[in-house]
Amino acid sequence: MSERVQTTSVTELDPVCGMTVDTATAEYRSFNDGKAYYFCAAGCKANFDKNPAKFIGAGAKSEGH
């Protein structure tokens, strides 16, 4: 008899485009002020890395792809 192991998936929103990203499998991530940010694609990560303040905080708006 095989046992099923249930894993809990943790997701975050890509701060650039707003897509949901699984943190366990995210290929693209950056850190800012000790917090991890996860991205759906290299382009979103690159945009964030150029100007993180643009995407962090109350004034942040998603840009789409």
N, C-alpha and C positions, 0 to 999 in steps of 0.2 A: 504494500500500500504506500502511495507517495503522499508526502505532506505538502500542503500549499503554504507558502510563506507570503503573507500579505505585506507589501511594502507601501509606505506612505509617500506619496509624491508631494513635493513642495514646489509651488510655482510662484513666480514673481512677474511683474509686468516690465517689459522692456521700456525703459524711460524715454526712449526716442520715438518708437512707433506705437507703443501700447500693446503689442502682442504678448500673449502669455508664454512664459519660458519655464521649462522644468529645470530647476536649479541643479539637480543631480546629473543631468546630461548636457547642460549648457556648454557649448564649445567656446562661447565668447563671454568674457566677464572683465570688469574693471573694478578697482577699488578707489573710493574717494572718502577721505576723513574716516577711514576704518570700516566703512560700509561697502559690501559687495553689491554690484549692479550687474544684471544679467541681460544678454542681448540675443536676439534671434539670428542676427547675421553680422558679418564683419563690417558692413557699411554703417550699421547702427552703432556699433562699438566705436568706430572711427569718428563718427559725428559727436558722440558723447565725449571721447577723449580730447577732442579739440577745444571743447568749452563745456565742462560738466555743469557749471552753474546755470547754464541755459535750460538744462533738463531736470534739475533738482529743485525742489521747493514748490511753494504755492503757485508761482508764476509759470511753472513748466507746462507746456502744451505739447502734445504728440505731433510729430511731423509726418508720419506715414513713411512709406518706403520710397 
